[in-house]
Amino acid sequence: MKPVLLIPSRLAATRLPNKPLADIHGEPMIVAVWRRAMEADIAPVWIATDTPAIAEAVRAVGGQAVLTQPDHPSGSDRVFEALGRIDPDHNYDVVINVQGDLPTVTPATIRAAAAPLADAEVAIGTAVAPILRAEEREASSVVKMVGTPLGGGRFRALYFTRAQAPWGEGPLYHHIGLYAWRTTALARFVAMPPSPLEQREKLEQLRALEAGMRIDAMEVAEVPLGVDTPEDLERARVMLANKVAAAH
């Protein structure tokens, strides 16, 4: 495989204005995410953004950024445009999409999401973690993966839902919004209209499943903190304080 890692990032966020540029120990949050992606050490890393200030923040620390159109309906569409801009000759065959609001994501989680693509039958790889807190079992904000265990911590994903599923005794799995796409699968995905279940559940990965694309997930130890609110940002600062201290 010849992968590239893309981090979509846009400035428009309602609950936390200018979120990608929010300060975490002297650096913008998008730079913290870029650092985690670089630490994964599995692919060249690019930021895909619609905002020159975000691109400049990343380039200031030696990173690579590409400007995209502002009006994409999803991060996947932004990543696809960025891929075309940085790789017009189609040298990359895998694109790893890491969300731009995950400053605490571990390099191991990024690598795990890409691991299922070692199987030629898998179109998309992703990551899940066991749900340990009772309130998360019912929370619609926590997306659950329903899947068949394949051994070695790997699952074939059958469905994703905001409901508590599957029913009955046994673990539930929290889906982590990291994706490793075969570039051919991403091209097919963005060319399709939103699907019925995608629109109902507000989960774009269901478009791929409804189209018959295979998604496999790897189990990881923790769910990275997604920063959406000022409270999340403060938690991220606390979680990364030790890492910053160690670096100095």
C-alpha positions in Angstrom: 0.0 0.0 0.0 1.1 3.6 -0.7 -0.9 5.7 1.8 -1.3 9.4 2.4 -2.8 10.9 5.5 -5.2 13.9 5.2 -6.7 15.9 8.0 -9.8 18.0 7.0 -10.1 21.2 8.9 -12.5 24.1 8.5 -12.9 27.3 10.5 -16.8 27.3 10.7 -17.8 25.8 14.0 -20.8 27.1 16.0 -20.1 25.7 19.5 -16.4 26.7 19.5 -15.6 29.5 17.2 -12.3 29.3 15.3 -11.9 25.8 16.8 -8.8 24.6 14.7 -6.9 27.7 15.8 -7.8 27.3 19.5 -4.7 27.4 21.7 -3.4 24.2 23.3 -0.1 24.9 25.2 1.0 27.6 22.8 0.0 26.0 19.5 -3.2 25.8 17.5 -5.3 22.7 18.0 -4.8 21.7 14.3 -1.0 21.6 14.9 -1.6 19.2 17.9 -3.6 16.9 15.5 -0.9 17.2 12.9 1.7 16.1 15.5 -0.3 13.0 16.4 -0.6 12.1 12.7 3.2 12.6 12.2 3.9 10.4 15.2 1.9 7.6 13.6 4.7 7.5 11.0 2.7 5.6 8.3 2.2 8.2 5.6 2.9 11.7 4.4 0.6 14.1 6.3 -1.4 17.0 4.8 -4.0 19.4 6.2 -7.0 20.0 3.9 -8.6 23.3 4.7 -10.7 26.1 3.3 -8.9 28.7 5.5 -5.5 30.3 4.7 -4.9 30.9 8.5 -5.2 27.2 9.2 -2.8 26.4 6.3 -0.3 29.0 7.5 -0.4 27.6 11.1 0.5 24.2 9.9 3.2 25.4 7.5 4.7 27.5 10.3 5.7 24.2 12.0 7.0 22.5 8.9 3.7 20.8 7.9 2.0 20.5 4.5 -1.4 22.0 3.8 -3.6 22.3 0.7 -6.5 24.8 0.2 -9.9 23.4 -0.8 -13.3 24.8 -1.7 -15.3 26.1 1.3 -18.7 24.5 0.5 -18.1 20.7 0.9 -21.0 18.8 2.5 -18.6 16.5 4.5 -15.0 16.0 5.5 -14.9 13.0 3.0 -15.6 15.4 0.1 -13.0 17.8 1.3 -10.4 15.0 1.5 -11.3 13.8 -2.0 -10.8 17.3 -3.4 -7.5 17.6 -1.5 -6.3 14.2 -2.8 -6.9 15.3 -6.4 -4.9 18.5 -5.8 -1.9 16.8 -4.2 -1.9 13.6 -6.2 -3.1 14.3 -9.7 -1.2 11.3 -11.0 -2.9 8.8 -8.6 0.3 7.6 -7.0 -1.4 7.0 -3.6 -3.8 4.0 -3.3 -4.9 4.6 0.3 -6.0 7.8 2.0 -6.3 7.9 5.8 -8.8 10.5 7.0 -8.1 11.8 10.6 -10.6 14.4 11.9 -9.1 17.8 12.7 -10.7 18.0 16.1 -8.9 15.0 17.7 -5.8 16.5 19.4 -5.5 13.5 21.8 -5.7 10.7 19.2 -2.9 8.2 19.7 -0.6 7.2 16.9 -1.6 3.5 17.6 -5.3 4.3 16.9 -4.4 5.9 13.6 -2.3 2.9 12.6 -5.1 0.5 13.7 -7.7 2.2 11.5 -5.5 1.5 8.4 -4.7 -2.1 9.4 -7.8 -3.8 7.8 -6.7 -2.7 4.4 -4.1 -5.4 4.4 -7.1 -7.6 3.4 -7.8 -6.9 -0.3 -11.5 -7.4 0.2 -11.8 -4.4 2.6 -12.7 -1.1 1.1 -12.6 1.0 4.3 -10.8 0.5 7.6 -11.8 2.2 10.8 -11.5 1.9 14.6 -13.8 1.1 17.6 -13.4 0.9 21.3 -15.5 -0.9 23.9 -18.2 1.2 25.6 -17.5 1.1 29.4 -19.7 3.9 30.8 -23.4 3.0 31.1 -24.6 6.4 30.0 -22.8 6.1 26.7 -24.8 2.9 25.8 -27.9 5.0 25.2 -26.4 8.3 24.2 -27.3 9.2 20.6 -24.0 11.2 20.4 -22.1 7.9 20.8 -22.1 6.0 17.5 -22.2 2.3 17.9 -20.7 -0.3 15.5 -22.6 -3.5 15.1 -20.1 -6.1 13.7 -19.1 -9.7 13.4 -15.8 -10.5 15.2 -13.1 -11.9 12.9 -10.5 -12.5 15.6 -7.5 -10.5 16.6 -9.6 -7.5 17.6 -11.0 -7.1 14.1 -14.6 -6.8 13.1 -16.6 -6.8 9.8 -18.9 -3.9 10.3 -22.6 -4.7 9.5 -24.2 -1.4 10.7 -23.5 1.8 12.5 -26.2 3.4 14.7 -26.9 6.1 17.3 -29.2 3.6 19.0 -28.1 1.1 21.6 -27.3 -1.9 19.6 -27.0 -4.9 19.3 -29.6 -6.0 21.8 -28.8 -8.7 24.4 -25.8 -9.6 26.5 -22.4 -8.6 25.4 -20.1 -5.7 24.7 -21.1 -2.6 22.7 -18.5 -0.7 20.6 -18.0 3.0 20.2 -17.2 3.9 16.6 -14.2 6.3 16.3 -14.4 8.6 13.3 -11.1 7.7 11.6 -11.2 6.2 8.2 -8.6 4.5 5.9 -10.0 4.5 2.4 -8.8 2.8 -0.7 -8.7 5.8 -3.1 -11.0 3.9 -5.5 -13.6 3.4 -2.7 -13.4 7.1 -1.8 -13.9 8.2 -5.4 -17.0 5.9 -5.7 -18.3 7.1 -2.3 -18.3 10.8 -3.1 -19.9 10.2 -6.5 -23.0 8.7 -4.9 -25.9 10.7 -3.4 -26.6 10.5 0.3 -28.3 7.2 1.1 -31.6 6.7 3.0 -30.1 5.3 6.2 -27.3 7.8 6.1 -29.8 10.6 6.0 -31.9 9.0 8.8 -29.1 8.3 11.2 -26.9 11.2 10.1 -24.0 8.9 9.6 -22.2 9.1 6.2 -20.5 5.7 6.6 -23.9 4.1 6.1 -23.8 5.3 2.4 -20.8 3.0 1.9 -22.5 0.0 3.6 -25.7 0.5 1.7 -23.7 0.5 -1.5 -22.2 -2.9 -0.6 -18.7 -1.5 0.3 -17.0 -3.6 3.0 -15.9 -1.8 6.2 -13.7 -3.5 8.8 -12.9 -2.1 12.2 -10.0 -2.7 14.6 -10.5 -2.5 18.4 -8.4 0.0 20.2 -8.0 0.8 23.9 -9.5 4.3 24.1 -11.7 6.8 22.4 -9.9 10.0 21.4 -11.5 13.2 22.8 -13.4 15.1 20.1 -13.2 18.8 20.8 -16.6 20.5 20.2 -17.0 22.8 23.2 -14.9 25.1 25.5 -15.2 22.3 28.1 -13.7 19.8 25.7 -10.9 22.2 24.8 -10.0 22.5 28.5 -10.0 18.7 28.9 -7.7 18.4 25.9 -5.3 20.9 27.4 -5.2 18.8 30.6 -4.8 15.6 28.8 -1.9 16.9 26.7 -0.1 18.8 29.5 2.1 15.8 30.3 3.0 15.3 26.7 4.1 18.9 26.3 6.1 18.8 29.5 7.9 15.7 28.4 8.7 17.3 25.0 10.5 20.2 26.9 
